[in-house]
Amino acid sequence: MRKVIPNPYFESLSKEITFRLDFHSIDYYKKLGEPYGLSAEEMIYRYLRYIAGSGYTIDINEPTLAERQT
């Protein structure tokens, strides 16, 4: 049997964060994950990874900091 070697880069590859979500959003991701047996937390994690990897940007209809300072 092979000996498991811990990944020395694990800490630099991920970071635990906390943010608030409304109940409607949590319920949405919970229902989205149910068919796959995944939690809302896992679905949010996967969705954020997908969005970050795709290069998608959202138009929030707000001026940027640079635009506000001019």
Secondary structure as UniProt FT lines:
FT   TURN            8..9
FT   HELIX           10..13
FT   HELIX           23..33
FT   HELIX           34..36
FT   HELIX           40..54
FT   HELIX           65..68
//
